Amino acid sequence: MSLSPAIHIQHSAPLVWRAGHRALQHIRQRGLAPADIGLLPGAAGGPKALALTGLDQALFGDWLARSPRQRQLIGSSIGAWRFVCAMQDDPARALGRLAERYTEETYAKGVTASQVGTALRCMLVDLFQGDPASLLHHPSYSLTLTTVKARGLLASEHGPTQLAGVLAVATANLLSRKLYAKGWDRVWFADPRHPAPPLAGDFPTHIAPLKADNLLDALHATAAIPLVVAGVNNPNHAPAGRYRDGGLIDYHLDLPYTQLSDLVLYPHFYPHIVPGWFDKNLPWRRPLPQRLDNVVLVAPSPDWVARLPHGKIPDRNDFRDFDDSTRQKYWRQVRAETVRLGDAFLAEVEREDLVSRVVPF
């Protein structure tokens, strides 16, 4: 399906750049090259990721492909889905298909979590251009998918019971992120060819092998929002239980990246990082800057976002706030404008004065 015409936003700085101290020093001395990048995180956020389509296409379809090397991709929810598309034979095309397939999705009023789970599974199958298991043999990328195994009431698919569990952990989260995490067991599904990135030390984490017979389950589980999408029961090669959205703990992947020697490139839809799903409205809950010492974050600028239709990037509330036709037109306009983000990225990484665009965390 063809896109609606772009709305031709005119502005000189569609991207913002942020970096930790070590990453900033690296850019000052040597600039930023694709060979520098050893890991990319992909945040949860549902439709927000549509605002990254053009940037992702430029990154994976062009820039990173100039210097093939072993790289780790760690994704939660839609971040994981983006990376699955980025690992396919034609990344730009696959990422475009993800944006369009997500945009086409419609839900009737009163849809159940089980029905959404079934639709999600169909969307996943549609996203693959070939055998899904071929991703597990990719010569350059190793994939890690974040999930949680629910405990107690949170493991129930009975709506009121699950809601009671959600309210309990949301209250616990106001007191402590570690207290909140007791409601879930963190489980990461990782490519067994390479060790999962050594970033899981802040919470007890089970590393399960990502294999052909659990890949679709892991991709479903990582996007299974409580009360919205039914979870996954007993995926292969992982502890028995009910699995849900990895963003519940690892929303924007606030991880100790300084344990890595390479630079981390973080294409993000926000210029800031929120640790967990229930931290969205807690402005005091932000990462420690020292954990981001080797991170380069690139995101759409607030000014670019303000000029979009409705003055914002897409979000899950759009399913409620707009009729399907209006929402789809709006999302396609945003997607068309994201081409400018990709063009800006490719231009700016070639500039000798890139460091003048980078703001420290």
N, C-alpha and C positions, 0 to 999 in steps of 0.2 A: 504494500500500500504506500502511495506517495505521501510525503510530508506536506503539511500546510506551508505556505511561503513563510520564510523567516520574517520577523518583524524589524530586522535591521537596526538593532540597538547600536548606537554610536557612542563609544567611550574608549578612552585610551588605556585603561587598566582593568581588563575583565578578570584578572587573577590577583590573588594575594599570596605571598610567600612568607612562611615562617620557618625558623630553623633553630635547633639547639646550638650550644656553643661550639662543639667539635665540628658539626656540620657547617656552621657559618665560617669557621676558620678554613675548612676544606674549600669552600666556594671562593673565599678570598684568594687562596693560594693557587687553586687549580681549576676553578669553575666547576661545573656539574656535567659529568659525562655518564652515559648509560652504564658503562662498565663499573662505575662506582656503586651501583645499587645492588644490594644483596637480598633485600626483603621489601615487600609491599603489603601493608595492612589494608583491609577492606571493611569499612564500618557497616553495622546494621543501620536501617533507616527506611526500608521499603521504598516508596516512590521518590524519596529525596535523591536516590541514586540516579534518577533520570537526568538530573542536572549535571552529571559527570559523563554522559555518553560520549560527547565529542572529545573530551579530555582523555577518556579511556581509549578511544579509538586511535588518537594520536600517540599515546604512550605505548600501547601494546602492538598496534599495527605498524608503527614506524620507529619511534625513538629507541625503545628497549631492544627491538629486533636488530638494530645496527650493531649491537655488541652482545650476541648470545652468550650466556653463561648460566651456571646453576643459580637459581633464585628461589627464595621461599615466598609463597603467597599464603597469607593467613586471613581468613575471612569469616565474618559473622553475618548470617542472614543474607540480605541482598548483596553484601560485599562478597560473600562466597559465590553467589550466582554470577556476579560480574566476572570473577576470576575463572570460573568454569568456561565462560564464553571467551575470555582472553586467552585461554589455553587451546582453543580450537584452531583448525588449520587457517582460517581466515578470521582473525580476531575482530577486525573492524566490522565485518558483516555480521558476525555472531553477536557482538555487542549491540548493533543496531536492531537485530531481531529481538533481543531481550527487551529493549526499550519499547518496541512496537507491540510485542506480545503482552507485555505488562499493561500498556496503554489500552489494548483491546479488551482486557479482562473486565467483565461486568458481574455484579452480584445482585440478586433479587432482594427486596426488603424481607427481613426475617431469615436470611440465610444462616444455616447452622455452621458451627465450627467443623463438623464432619464434612459438610458439603464444600466448605472453603478448602479443607485439606485435600479433598478429591480434585478440585480445580487446580490447586497448587501442584499436585502431582502431574496432572496433564500438562501444565505449563512447562514443568521441568523436562518432561519427555520431549516436548516440542522444541526445546532449546538446543538439543544436541543435533549436530550435523552428521555425526557418524556414531560409532560405538562409544557409549559413555566411558567404558573401561579404558579406551585408548588414552584418556587423560592421565592415567596412572603410569604411562610409559613416556610421558613428555620429556624430551631431551634437555629442556632448559628450566622448567618450572616444577616445583614440588608444592603440593597443596595441603593446607591444614584447615579443617572446618571446625568451628567452635560450636559446641552444644552444651546443654545442661541436662542432667538427669534429675527429674523432680522428686522431691521428698514429701511424704505425708499427704496432706490435703491437696497439694499442688500436682500430685500425680493423677488425681481423679479427672475424668472427662465429664463428670456431672457438674453442670454450670455453677449452681449455688455453692457446692463444696469447693470447687476450684477458686471461686471468687473469695471465699473466706480465707483460703490459703494466700491468695494474692494480697489481700488487705493486711494479713499478718506480716508478710515479708516486707511490704511497703512501709509499714510502721517500724519494723526493725531497721530498715535502711536509713531512717531518719537519725537513728542513734549511731549506727556503725555499718560500714560496707562489709566488714568481715562478719558481723552478726547477720546481716541480710543474706550473705552467701551460704549460711547454714541451711537455707531452704532448698539448696540445689547442690548436686555434685557436678563439678565442672568436668566435662569429657571432651577432649579434642580428638578428632579423627584425622590422622596424619599419614602422608605417603610413606610407606615402610622402607622405600629405597634410601631415604635420607632421614636423619633424626629430625623430629619436630623442633622448631626453633626454641632455644633454651629460654623461654619467656614466661613459663608457667609457675615460677616459684612463689608468687605472692598468694596463691590459693592452692589447696590440694587439687591435683589435676590427674585424671587418668588419661593416658595416651592410648587410643585404640587404633589399630591399623586400618587405613582406608583402602578398601579392596573393591573388586568388581561387584561383589554380592552385598555390599552395604553402602555404596556410593549414593544411590538415589535416596535411601533412607536417611543418610547423614545430611544430604542437601535439603530434604524435607524437614528434618528435625531442626536444622539451624535457623529455619524461617517460621517455626511453629509458635506464633505469638499466643500466650495464654488467653483463653476465652474467645479467641478469634479463629485460630487454626488448630485442628486436632493434632495432638502429638504423635510420636512414633513409638510403638511398643517393641522392645527387645530387638534392636538392630543387631545384626551379626557382628561377632568379634568384639563386643562391648558388654559391660556389665548389664544384667537384666534390669529393665525398668522403663519408665515413660520419659521420652526425650522431647525437649522443647528448645525454643529459640536461644541460640548462643549469645545473642545480644543482652539477655537478662543479666549476665555478669559482664560480658565483654562487648558492651554496646559500641563504643568507639575504639575498643582495643587499647586501653590505657595499660601498657605493658612496659617492663624494664628493658627497653631497647638497647641500653648501654652495654648489655651483655654480648652484643654483636659487634664484630670488628668492622663490618661494612656499613655504608650509609643505608638508611631506611627512607624510602620515598613514599609519602603518604598522600595520595590523591583523595581529597575529602570534600564533602559538600558544605562543611562549615570551617571557618578558620580557627575553631577551638575544638577541644576533645572533651567528651562527657564519658566518665568511666562506665557507669552501668545504666540500664534501661530506666530505673527508678530515680536516677540522678538528674533527669532532664530539667526538673524544676528546682534543683538545689544548686544555686550559683556558687556556693562555697565548695562544692565537690568537683574539684578539677585536678588534673595530674600534677605531680611534682615536676618542675622544669628539668631537674637533673635526670629524670627517666627518659627525657627526650633529647639528650645531648647530641645524638648522632642522627636525628630525624629532620628531614626536610618535608614540610607540609605545604601543599599547594591546593588552593580552593577558589571557587568563584568569589569575586569581590562583593561586598555588600552593595556597592553601587550598581554593579551588573545585575544583581538579584533584584534590586529596587525597580529596575526598568523592565522587568519581566511582566507579563500579564498577571494581574492581582498582586504584584509586588513581592512575590515569594516563589520559592521553588516548590514543586509538588510535594504533597504529604498525604498520609493515609486518610485524613479528614476530608479530602477532596471527594472520596467516594460518597460521603454523606452530604457534603455542601453543594455539589453540582449534579445536574443530570448527566447521564453518560455522554451525550453528544458534546455538551459544554466542556466537561472535564477532558475528554479526548482531544478536542481542539486545542485547549490550553496546554495539555501535556506535549502535544506535537509541536506547538510553537516553542516551548522551552527546549525540547530536544533539538529543533532546528537551530536555535541560538547557541547551543553548546558547541557547535562546530567552531565558533569563534574562540572558545576556551582552548580547544586543541591547537588551533592555529597560533594563538598567543603563546601557549606553552612551547611549541617548537621554535618560535621566534626568540623567545626570551632565554631559553637555555643556550642559544648560540651567541648571545650578547656578552661582550667582555665585561659589561657593567651589571651583570645579573645581581651581584652582591648588593647593589644599591636598591634593589627591589625587595630584599629579604629583611624581615623584621624578626628579632630574637623572640623566642617564647618568653 
